[in-house]
Amino acid sequence: MTDVFKGNFTQQEPIPEAAIEAAVDVMRHGRLHRYNVADGEAGETTLLEEEFAAQMGAPYALAVASGGYALATALRAVGVKPGDRVLTNAFTLAPVPGSIASVGARPVYVGVTEALTLDLEDLAGQLAQADHPKVLMLSHMRGHLCDMDRLMEICDAAGVTVIEDCAHTMGARWNGTLSGRHGAVGCYSCQTYKHVNSGEGGLLVTSDEEIAARAIMLSGSYMLYSRHRAAPDPEVFERVKYVTPNISGRMDNLRAAILRPQLQDLEAQVDRWNARYRRLEAGLRDTPGLTVIDRPEPEHFVGSSIQFLLLDWSADGVEDVLRRCAARGVELKWFGAPEPVAFTSRYDSWRYADAPAMPKTDRVLAGIIDMRVPLTFSLEDCDQIARIIRSEVSAVFQAGGAAPGV
Ligand SMILES: Cc1ncc(COP(=O)(O)O)c(C=O)c1O
């Protein structure tokens, strides 16, 4: 009988009981708006920021409505203006170039390597131009960290401000430094498919007091900014408060209540994700025609999704693999599809941004296969999924379906 996987790729774990209780408490007292606090009460959102700042080793943190909102806020807070160009990854998802477009700026794409990280040679080449962009929105797409030491050297030498999109790297590290703590701002998503789940939500951290004050004002703090704890002193707000627009995007106390206990569990959850990732990786390794992405030694990643390459395969061959795996219950996504599908898109899907041809990047994107790894999967589920992928990739490969033009 054919092996068919019966699990659900979009089913997350339930919200922990402590978070449910905290959420019910907030609903019982009714003070959901972050600035609606009783005498002497800090409020869940303020406490979340304080705890997240400590966890990330950052002096300042801000909780907002979504990860995409955190990205746009970071861009505004570092001074990006309409018409500016902002460097970003060609391999990422719609909210990243979208955040750049949302502030009236223009995305300028940097290529991707076969390790699925930002092509640092391409970056250095673009920064060698006299009129290069002054900001890089670096997306740690699908959790792959580039050599962050080298990246910061390149950007510091060129005077480029780095904003880190850590939607897929909350809890990850490069050479021991937490993701989001290399650049000027680290932005995180708390949306259901990320590493903590409040449905929607975002966080940002920074060590720069003016960026922090501007971000807090931008998020819609009115003149209530002194209620923030992971925030700079009042005199910093005095410098920015009349020139920083209020672009409402606050987090509320209900979401913050759901998130606080989850953040306490983050490291344990990362270990659980990585145990699943390693089982999948081991099951896929040495499959003919399939390239496993080797993770560099300095990278401590979060295996909440896994990617592999069907490099230089024909589109028909890849589509055949996707169809065959889907028929056996395994949902794979492909970055080579000509049209954006569900959450998956490519840099050249978006007509609002210039997308000059990037042949090296296109070759890699055309080979990227992507799969979610929800924590509701057991280790045995991961073994079974890897077996199914392995057998279907092998079948198509051996039948010659991988050859370009076939
Ligand atoms: C790479 C990346 N960056 C940013 C975001 C934005 O996060 P949010 O959905 O919380 O706005 C996402 C969301 O899917 C993402 O995948």
The ligand as a Gaussian input file, in Angstrom:
#p B3LYP/6-31G(d) Opt

LIG

0 1
 C        9.971000      36.964000       5.399000
 C        8.808000      37.673000       6.008000
 N        8.980000      38.923000       6.457000
 C        7.972000      39.613000       7.019000
 C        6.717000      39.066000       7.171000
 C        5.616000      39.919000       7.726000
 O        5.039000      39.418000       8.861000
 P        3.503000      39.690000       9.212000
 O        2.699000      38.650000       8.507000
 O        3.458000      39.570000      10.697000
 O        3.167000      41.083000       8.746000
 C        6.492000      37.757000       6.732000
 C        5.173000      37.129000       6.896000
 O        4.867000      36.096000       6.351000
 C        7.561000      37.047000       6.136000
 O        7.395000      35.787000       5.706000

